[in-house]
Amino acid sequence: MASTDQRIPRNRISPPGAGLDAARMPGHWLLARLGKRVLRPGGVELTRWMLDALGVDPQDRVVELAAGLGATARLTLTRRPAAYTAVDRDAAAVAALSALTAPGPTEVRAVRADATDTGLPDGDATVVYGEAMLTMQPEPAKRRVVREARRLLDDATGRYAIHEMCLLPDGLDPALADRITADLRGAIHVGTRPLTPAAWSELLTSEGFTVTARRTAPMALLEPRRLIDDEGLVPALGIAGRALRDPAALRRLLHMRRVFQRHSTHLGAISLLAVPTPTRA
């Protein structure tokens, strides 16, 4: 199985939220504005595990939902799939993703669409994945995204993977889960709704998938070691420098980090691999 290349070229997608107040914009927009390109709860390491588990190879037709800044797209393209399609709602992201090139003959394209309704043909993909997107959706929207992934996949060879934030452990007290969720929403300014590992699995199972592999990782998005591992030393120093020069951004950054640290025992990242459940004749 091919391994992913750790040296990811920096992408040139303009970060969202230009002109917005740093005190009010969604946390992931703020991080992007400061120069952070890996916005996944489990970092590049869990993304690499996900791609390894998916086993992307030159026969695959890959669809990435909410492809965003293109960090995972670049890792996927090093595996030389037959086709790669990025789906995103942001016009600037789609324009930049369309310009990505692959080292082999991969057909690369980007589509501006919502992950719940991509407009792509039924059963044409062998691999579909999405990262750091379902967490921010209410349950009905989570289900619509997973249902769309199931529609896109080939029944015989299809594989689906997600990489999201999770609450730990299974059976977490609902009152504590609500408190953690409220703290996250207050810090990130997005309607964050993470699930426990069992609940993530149940979501996929109930929408026509069989979960075949799972891995969790610490939620260490803003810890110095993870920042360096994900971005590289020089880019990480650049992010820190830009934050220090922007007091409002620094206050938001430190607040988010405090919330992550406060709930570190019960916050994690998870990636699940699943395949379409065979339908009975």
KEMAR-237788 format. One record per residue: residue in three letters; residue number from 1; x, y, z of N, C-alpha, C in turn. Coordinates in steps of 0.2 Angstrom, whole numbers, plus 5000, padded with zeros to 4 digits. Atoms other than C-alpha are relative to their C-alpha. Layout:
BEGIN
 resn resi   nu   nv   nw  cau  cav  caw   cu   cv   cw
  ALA  NUM    X    Y    Z    X    Y    Z    X    Y    Z
...
END
This chain:
BEGIN
 resn resi   nu   nv   nw  cau  cav  caw   cu   cv   cw
  MET    1 5004 4994 5000 5000 5000 5000 5004 5006 5000
  ALA    2 4996 4994 5001 5007 5017 4995 4999 5004 5007
  SER    3 5000 4995 4994 5012 5029 5009 4999 5007 4998
  THR    4 5001 4993 5001 5008 5047 5010 5006 5004 5000
  ASP    5 4994 4996 5000 5021 5060 5006 5000 5005 5006
  GLN    6 5000 4995 4995 5025 5070 5022 5001 5007 4998
  ARG    7 4999 4993 5002 5031 5085 5013 4995 5003 4995
  ILE    8 5006 4997 5003 5015 5094 5008 5002 5007 4997
  PRO    9 4999 4993 5003 5017 5109 4996 4995 5005 5003
  ARG   10 5005 4995 4997 5009 5125 5004 4995 5002 4994
  ASN   11 5005 4998 5005 4993 5129 4995 4999 5007 4999
  ARG   12 5001 4992 5001 4988 5146 4988 4993 5002 5001
  ILE   13 5007 4998 4999 4970 5146 4993 4999 5006 5004
  SER   14 5001 4994 4995 4965 5163 5000 4995 4997 5006
  PRO   15 5004 5002 4994 4958 5160 5018 4994 5004 5000
  PRO   16 5006 4997 4999 4940 5164 5021 5000 5005 5005
  GLY   17 5001 4995 4995 4934 5178 5032 5004 5006 4999
  ALA   18 4996 4994 5001 4944 5192 5025 4996 5006 5001
  GLY   19 5003 4995 4999 4939 5208 5032 4995 5000 5006
  LEU   20 5004 5001 4994 4929 5200 5047 5004 5001 5006
  ASP   21 4997 4999 4993 4932 5204 5065 5003 4994 5003
  ALA   22 4997 5007 4997 4944 5191 5073 4996 4998 5006
  ALA   23 5004 5001 4994 4933 5192 5088 4994 4996 4999
  ARG   24 5007 5003 5002 4918 5185 5079 5000 4995 4995
  MET   25 5000 5004 5005 4923 5175 5065 5001 4992 5002
  PRO   26 4999 5007 4998 4922 5156 5065 5008 4998 5002
  GLY   27 4993 5001 4998 4938 5148 5073 5004 4997 4995
  HIS   28 4996 5003 5006 4943 5138 5058 5002 5005 4995
  TRP   29 4999 4994 5004 4942 5154 5048 5006 5004 5003
  LEU   30 4995 4996 4997 4953 5163 5060 5007 4996 5000
  LEU   31 4994 5004 5001 4966 5149 5060 5003 5000 4993
  ALA   32 4998 5000 5007 4966 5149 5041 5003 5007 4999
  ARG   33 4997 4993 5001 4969 5168 5041 5007 5001 5003
  LEU   34 4993 5000 4997 4984 5166 5053 5005 4996 4996
  GLY   35 4996 5004 5004 4991 5154 5040 5000 4992 5002
  LYS   36 5000 5007 4999 4986 5137 5047 4996 4996 4994
  ARG   37 5003 5003 5006 4982 5125 5033 4998 4993 5002
  VAL   38 5003 5007 4998 4979 5108 5042 4995 5002 5006
  LEU   39 5006 4998 4996 4962 5111 5050 4996 4994 5002
  ARG   40 5003 5006 4999 4959 5093 5055 5001 4998 5008
  PRO   41 4999 5001 4993 4956 5088 5073 5005 4995 5002
  GLY   42 4994 5005 4998 4968 5073 5073 5006 5001 4996
  GLY   43 4994 4998 5004 4981 5082 5062 5001 4996 4994
  VAL   44 4998 5003 5006 4990 5076 5047 5001 4992 5002
  GLU   45 4999 5007 4999 4994 5059 5056 4994 4996 4999
  LEU   46 5006 5004 5001 4976 5054 5057 4998 5000 4993
  THR   47 5002 5000 5008 4973 5060 5039 5004 4995 4997
  ARG   48 4996 5005 5003 4987 5049 5034 4998 4993 5001
  TRP   49 5003 5007 4998 4980 5034 5043 4994 4999 4996
  MET   50 5006 5000 5003 4963 5038 5035 5002 4998 4992
  LEU   51 4998 5001 5007 4971 5038 5017 5003 4993 5000
  ASP   52 4997 5007 5000 4981 5022 5021 4994 4995 5001
  ALA   53 5006 5005 4999 4965 5013 5027 4996 5000 4994
  LEU   54 5004 5000 5006 4956 5019 5012 5003 4996 4994
  GLY   55 4996 5004 5005 4970 5011 5001 4999 5003 4993
  VAL   56 5000 4997 5007 4969 5024 4987 5005 4998 4996
  ASP   57 4995 5002 5005 4977 5018 4972 4999 5002 4993
  PRO   58 5001 4998 5007 4978 5021 4953 4994 4998 4997
  GLN   59 5006 5002 5003 4962 5012 4950 4994 5004 5003
  ASP   60 5005 4997 4997 4952 5023 4961 4997 5007 4997
  ARG   61 5004 4994 5001 4939 5037 4958 4998 5004 5006
  VAL   62 5001 4997 4993 4940 5049 4973 4996 5006 5000
  VAL   63 5004 4994 4999 4928 5062 4979 5001 5002 5007
  GLU   64 4999 4997 4994 4933 5073 4993 4994 5005 5002
  LEU   65 5005 4996 4998 4918 5082 5002 5003 5006 5004
  ALA   66 4998 4994 4996 4921 5100 5009 5008 5000 5000
  ALA   67 4993 5001 5001 4939 5099 5002 5004 5006 5003
  GLY   68 4997 4994 4997 4943 5117 5009 5007 5002 4997
  LEU   69 4994 4997 5002 4961 5122 5009 5005 4996 4996
  GLY   70 4997 5005 5005 4967 5107 4999 5006 4996 5003
  ALA   71 4995 5003 4997 4979 5100 5012 5000 4992 4998
  THR   72 5001 5007 5001 4972 5082 5010 5000 4998 4993
  ALA   73 5000 5001 5007 4969 5084 4992 5007 4999 4997
  ARG   74 4993 5000 5003 4988 5086 4989 5003 4993 5002
  LEU   75 4998 5007 4997 4991 5070 5000 4997 4995 4995
  THR   76 5004 5005 5004 4978 5060 4990 5003 5000 4993
  LEU   77 4998 5000 5007 4985 5066 4973 5007 4996 4999
  THR   78 4994 5003 5000 5002 5059 4978 4999 4992 4999
  ARG   79 5001 5007 5001 4994 5042 4977 4997 4998 4993
  ARG   80 5002 5000 5007 4989 5045 4958 4994 4996 4999
  PRO   81 5006 5003 5002 4971 5040 4958 4998 5001 4993
  ALA   82 5003 4999 5007 4962 5038 4941 4997 5007 5000
  ALA   83 5004 4994 5000 4951 5053 4946 5000 5003 5007
  TYR   84 5001 4996 4993 4950 5066 4960 4995 5006 4999
  THR   85 5005 4995 5001 4935 5077 4962 4999 5003 5007
  ALA   86 5001 4996 4994 4935 5091 4976 4993 5003 5000
  VAL   87 5006 4997 4999 4918 5097 4982 5000 5005 5005
  ASP   88 5000 4995 4995 4916 5113 4991 4995 5006 4998
  ARG   89 5005 4995 5001 4904 5127 4993 5003 5007 4999
  ASP   90 4996 4994 5001 4917 5141 4993 5003 5001 4993
  ALA   91 4998 4999 5007 4920 5149 4975 5008 5000 5000
  ALA   92 4993 4999 5000 4938 5154 4979 5004 4993 5001
  ALA   93 4997 5006 4999 4942 5137 4986 5000 4995 4994
  VAL   94 5001 5004 5006 4935 5128 4971 5004 5002 4994
  ALA   95 4995 4998 5005 4945 5139 4959 5007 4998 5001
  ALA   96 4993 5002 4999 4961 5135 4968 5001 4993 5000
  LEU   97 5000 5007 5000 4957 5117 4970 5000 4997 4992
  SER   98 5001 5002 5007 4953 5116 4951 5007 5000 4997
  ALA   99 4994 4999 5003 4971 5122 4948 5006 4995 5003
  LEU  100 4995 5005 4997 4979 5107 4958 5002 4995 4994
  THR  101 4997 5005 5005 4990 5095 4948 5002 4994 5003
  ALA  102 4997 5007 4997 4995 5077 4951 5006 4998 4996
  PRO  103 4994 5002 5003 5011 5069 4948 4999 4994 4994
  GLY  104 5001 5005 5005 5003 5056 4936 4994 5002 4996
  PRO  105 5005 4999 5005 4988 5055 4924 4993 5002 5003
  THR  106 5006 4999 4997 4975 5059 4937 4996 5005 4997
  GLU  107 5005 4995 5002 4959 5068 4931 4998 5004 5006
  VAL  108 5001 4995 4994 4958 5083 4943 4994 5005 4998
  ARG  109 5005 4995 5001 4942 5093 4945 4997 5002 5006
  ALA  110 5003 4997 4994 4933 5104 4957 4993 5002 4999
  VAL  111 5007 4999 5001 4914 5106 4959 4998 5005 5006
  ARG  112 5003 4996 4995 4905 5120 4968 4993 4998 5002
  ALA  113 5007 5003 4998 4891 5112 4978 5001 4998 5007
  ASP  114 5001 5002 4993 4885 5107 4995 5002 4993 5001
  ALA  115 4999 5008 4999 4891 5090 5002 4994 4996 5001
  THR  116 5006 5003 4999 4873 5086 5005 4997 4998 4993
  ASP  117 5003 5000 5007 4869 5088 4986 5005 5002 4995
  THR  118 4994 4998 5004 4885 5087 4975 4998 5000 4993
  GLY  119 5002 5000 5008 4876 5084 4958 5004 4995 4997
  LEU  120 4995 5005 5003 4889 5070 4955 4995 4994 4998
  PRO  121 5004 5006 5001 4882 5054 4947 5000 4994 5005
  ASP  122 5001 5005 4995 4876 5039 4957 5006 4995 4998
  GLY  123 4996 5006 5001 4889 5025 4960 5006 5001 4996
  ASP  124 4994 4999 5004 4903 5033 4951 5007 5000 5003
  ALA  125 4994 5000 4996 4916 5034 4965 5001 4994 5003
  THR  126 4998 5005 4996 4926 5021 4973 5002 5002 5007
  VAL  127 4998 4997 4994 4932 5032 4987 4997 5007 5001
  VAL  128 5003 4994 4998 4923 5046 4996 5002 5001 5007
  TYR  129 4999 4998 4993 4929 5055 5012 4999 5007 5001
  GLY  130 5001 4993 4997 4926 5071 5022 5003 5000 5007
  GLU  131 4997 4998 4994 4935 5079 5036 4998 5006 5003
  ALA  132 5001 4994 4996 4931 5091 5050 4994 5004 4997
  MET  133 5006 4997 5003 4914 5094 5042 4993 4998 5004
  LEU  134 5006 5002 4997 4901 5083 5050 4999 5002 5007
  THR  135 5000 4997 4993 4905 5089 5068 4996 5006 5000
  MET  136 5003 4994 5000 4899 5106 5063 4992 5000 4998
  GLN  137 5007 5000 5002 4882 5100 5057 4995 4997 5005
  PRO  138 5005 5003 4996 4866 5096 5066 4998 4993 4997
  GLU  139 5001 5007 5002 4860 5078 5065 4997 4999 4994
  PRO  140 5003 5002 5007 4849 5079 5050 5004 5002 4995
  ALA  141 4996 4998 5005 4862 5088 5040 5006 4994 5000
  LYS  142 4995 5006 5000 4875 5074 5046 4998 4995 4996
  ARG  143 5003 5006 5004 4863 5061 5039 5000 5001 4993
  ARG  144 5000 4998 5007 4861 5070 5023 5007 4999 4996
  VAL  145 4993 5000 5003 4880 5071 5020 5002 4992 4999
  VAL  146 4998 5007 5000 4882 5052 5024 4996 4997 4995
  ARG  147 5005 5003 5005 4867 5048 5013 5003 5001 4993
  GLU  148 4997 4998 5006 4875 5058 4999 5006 4996 4998
  ALA  149 4994 5005 5001 4892 5048 5001 4998 4993 4998
  ARG  150 5003 5007 5002 4882 5032 5000 4998 5000 4993
  ARG  151 5002 5000 5007 4874 5037 4984 5005 5000 4995
  LEU  152 4995 4999 5005 4890 5042 4976 5004 4994 4999
  LEU  153 4995 5005 5000 4899 5026 4980 4998 4994 4996
  ASP  154 5001 5007 5003 4901 5010 4969 4998 4995 5005
  ASP  155 5002 5005 4995 4892 4996 4978 5005 4995 5002
  ALA  156 4996 5006 5000 4905 4983 4975 5007 5002 5003
  THR  157 4993 4999 4998 4922 4992 4978 5000 5007 5004
  GLY  158 5000 4994 4997 4916 5008 4987 5003 5000 5007
  ARG  159 4997 4999 4993 4925 5014 5003 4998 5008 5002
  TYR  160 5001 4994 4997 4920 5029 5014 5004 5001 5006
  ALA  161 4996 4998 4993 4930 5038 5028 4998 5007 5002
  ILE  162 5001 4994 4997 4927 5052 5040 5006 5001 5005
  HIS  163 4995 4998 4995 4939 5062 5051 4997 5006 5004
  GLU  164 5004 4995 4996 4930 5071 5065 5002 5001 5007
  MET  165 4999 5000 4992 4930 5077 5083 4995 4995 5003
  CYS  166 5004 5005 4997 4923 5065 5095 5000 5002 5008
  LEU  167 5001 5000 4992 4917 5065 5114 5002 4993 5003
  LEU  168 4998 5006 4997 4925 5052 5125 4998 5000 5008
  PRO  169 5000 5007 5003 4921 5039 5132 4993 4999 4997
  ASP  170 5007 5002 5001 4906 5030 5125 4996 5000 5007
  GLY  171 5004 5000 4994 4892 5033 5138 5002 5006 5004
  LEU  172 4999 4994 4996 4898 5050 5143 4994 5003 5002
  ASP  173 5006 4997 4997 4886 5059 5154 4997 5005 4996
  PRO  174 5003 4995 5005 4874 5069 5143 5000 5007 5002
  ALA  175 4999 4993 4998 4875 5084 5154 5007 5003 4999
  LEU  176 4993 4998 5001 4894 5084 5153 5001 5001 4993
  ALA  177 5000 4999 5007 4892 5082 5134 4997 5006 4998
  ASP  178 5003 4993 5002 4881 5097 5133 5004 5006 5002
  ARG  179 4995 4995 4998 4893 5107 5143 5006 5001 4996
  ILE  180 4995 5000 5004 4907 5103 5133 4999 5003 4993
  THR  181 5003 4998 5006 4897 5106 5117 4999 5008 5000
  ALA  182 5001 4993 4999 4892 5123 5124 5007 5004 5000
  ASP  183 4993 4997 4999 4910 5128 5128 5003 5000 4993
  LEU  184 4997 5000 5007 4916 5123 5110 4996 5005 4996
  ARG  185 5004 4996 5004 4902 5133 5102 5002 5008 5002
  GLY  186 4998 4994 4998 4907 5148 5113 5007 5002 4998
  ALA  187 4993 4998 5002 4925 5147 5108 5001 5000 4993
  ILE  188 4999 5001 5007 4924 5142 5090 4995 5004 4996
  HIS  189 5006 4996 5003 4908 5152 5086 4997 4996 4994
  VAL  190 5003 5005 5005 4902 5137 5076 4996 4995 5004
  GLY  191 5004 5004 4997 4888 5126 5080 5003 4993 5001
  THR  192 4996 5007 4999 4900 5111 5085 4995 4995 5003
  ARG  193 5004 5005 4997 4891 5095 5088 5004 4993 4999
  PRO  194 4996 5006 5001 4904 5081 5090 4996 4994 5004
  LEU  195 5003 5006 4998 4898 5063 5094 5005 4995 5004
  THR  196 4995 5006 4997 4905 5048 5104 5002 4996 4995
  PRO  197 4998 5005 5005 4914 5035 5094 4994 4995 4998
  ALA  198 5006 5005 5001 4899 5023 5096 4994 5004 4996
  ALA  199 5005 4996 5004 4887 5037 5090 5002 5001 4993
  TRP  200 4998 4999 5007 4898 5041 5075 4999 4993 4996
  SER  201 5001 5006 5003 4898 5022 5071 4993 4999 4998
  GLU  202 5007 5001 5001 4879 5021 5073 4997 5005 4994
  LEU  203 5002 4996 5006 4877 5036 5061 5001 4997 4993
  LEU  204 4998 5003 5007 4886 5027 5047 4996 4994 4999
  THR  205 5004 5006 5001 4878 5011 5050 4993 5001 4998
  SER  206 5008 4999 5002 4860 5018 5050 4999 5003 4993
  GLU  207 5001 4997 5007 4864 5026 5033 5003 4996 4995
  GLY  208 4998 5005 5005 4869 5010 5024 5007 4998 5000
  PHE  209 4993 5002 5000 4887 5007 5029 5002 4995 5006
  THR  210 4997 5005 4994 4897 4994 5039 5007 5003 5001
  VAL  211 4994 4997 4998 4911 5001 5049 5005 4994 5000
  THR  212 4995 5005 5000 4927 4991 5046 5007 5002 5004
  ALA  213 4994 4998 4996 4941 5001 5055 4999 5007 5003
  ARG  214 5001 4994 4996 4942 5015 5068 5007 5002 5003
  ARG  215 4994 4998 4996 4956 5025 5076 4999 5007 5003
  THR  216 5001 4994 4997 4956 5039 5088 5007 5003 5002
  ALA  217 4994 4996 4999 4969 5053 5092 4998 5005 5005
  PRO  218 5001 4994 4996 4971 5067 5105 4997 5006 4996
  MET  219 5002 4994 5003 4962 5083 5101 5005 5005 5002
  ALA  220 4995 4996 4998 4978 5093 5101 5002 5005 4994
  LEU  221 5000 4996 5006 4975 5105 5086 5005 5006 5002
  LEU  222 4996 4994 4999 4983 5120 5095 5006 4999 5005
  GLU  223 4994 5001 4996 4997 5112 5105 5006 5001 4995
  PRO  224 4994 4998 5004 5015 5117 5099 5002 4994 4996
  ARG  225 4998 5006 5003 5020 5099 5095 4996 4998 4994
  ARG  226 5004 5001 5006 5005 5096 5084 5001 5005 4995
  LEU  227 4999 4994 5005 5007 5113 5076 5006 4999 4996
  ILE  228 4994 5001 5004 5024 5109 5071 5000 4994 4995
  ASP  229 5001 5007 5004 5020 5091 5065 4996 5002 4994
  ASP  230 5005 4998 5005 5006 5098 5055 5002 5005 4994
  GLU  231 4998 4994 5005 5013 5114 5047 5007 5000 4998
  GLY  232 4993 4999 5001 5032 5112 5049 5002 5006 5004
  LEU  233 4998 4995 4995 5043 5123 5060 4999 5007 4998
  VAL  234 5000 4993 5002 5045 5138 5050 4992 5003 4999
  PRO  235 5007 4997 5001 5026 5140 5045 4997 5000 5007
  ALA  236 5002 5000 4993 5022 5136 5064 5002 5007 5003
  LEU  237 4997 4994 4997 5033 5150 5069 4996 5007 4997
  GLY  238 5004 4995 5003 5024 5161 5056 4993 5001 5003
  ILE  239 5007 5000 4997 5007 5157 5063 5000 5004 5007
  ALA  240 4999 4997 4993 5013 5162 5081 5002 5007 4999
  GLY  241 4998 4993 5001 5021 5178 5074 4994 5004 4998
  ARG  242 5006 4997 5003 5005 5183 5065 4995 5001 5006
  ALA  243 5004 5000 4994 4995 5179 5081 5002 5006 5005
  LEU  244 4998 4995 4995 5006 5190 5092 4999 5007 4998
  ARG  245 5001 4993 5002 5004 5205 5081 4993 5002 4999
  ASP  246 5007 4998 5001 4985 5204 5081 4997 4998 5007
  PRO  247 5002 5002 4994 4979 5205 5099 4993 4997 5000
  ALA  248 5007 5003 5000 4961 5201 5095 5000 4992 4998
  ALA  249 4999 5007 5002 4966 5185 5086 5004 4996 5005
  LEU  250 4997 5004 4994 4978 5180 5100 4996 4998 5005
  ARG  251 5005 5001 4994 4964 5182 5113 4996 4994 4998
  ARG  252 5004 5006 5003 4953 5170 5102 5004 4994 5000
  LEU  253 4996 5006 5001 4967 5158 5099 5001 4997 5007
  LEU  254 4999 5002 4993 4971 5157 5118 4994 4997 5003
  HIS  255 5006 5002 4998 4953 5155 5122 4998 4993 4998
  MET  256 5001 5006 5003 4951 5141 5110 5004 4994 5003
  ARG  257 4995 5005 4997 4966 5132 5117 4998 4998 5007
  ARG  258 5002 5001 4993 4960 5134 5135 4994 4995 5000
  VAL  259 5005 5004 5001 4944 5126 5130 5002 4993 4999
  PHE  260 4998 5007 5002 4952 5111 5122 5004 4997 5005
  GLN  261 4996 5003 4994 4964 5109 5137 4995 4998 5005
  ARG  262 5004 5002 4995 4950 5110 5149 4996 4994 5000
  HIS  263 5004 5006 5001 4940 5096 5141 5005 4995 4997
  SER  264 4996 5005 5004 4955 5086 5135 4999 4993 5002
  THR  265 5002 5007 4998 4950 5071 5145 4994 4997 4995
  HIS  266 5006 5002 5003 4934 5070 5135 4999 5002 4993
  LEU  267 5000 4998 5007 4938 5077 5118 5006 4997 4996
  GLY  268 4995 5003 5004 4947 5068 5104 4998 5001 4993
  ALA  269 5001 5000 5007 4948 5065 5086 4999 4993 4998
  ILE  270 5001 5007 5002 4942 5050 5077 4999 5000 4992
  SER  271 5001 5002 5007 4943 5042 5059 4997 4994 5000
  LEU  272 5004 5006 5002 4931 5029 5053 5000 4998 4993
  LEU  273 5001 5003 5007 4932 5018 5038 4994 4995 4999
  ALA  274 5007 5004 5001 4916 5010 5031 5000 4998 4993
  VAL  275 5002 5002 5007 4910 5001 5016 4993 4999 4999
  PRO  276 5008 5001 5000 4892 5000 5009 4998 4993 5002
  THR  277 5003 5006 4998 4882 4987 5017 4996 4997 4995
  PRO  278 5003 5003 5005 4876 4974 5005 4992 5000 5001
  THR  279 5008 5000 5000 4857 4976 5001 4998 4993 4999
  ARG  280 5003 5007 5001 4847 4960 5002 4995 5000 4994
  ALA  281 5004 5001 5006 4839 4954 4986 4993 4999 5002
END
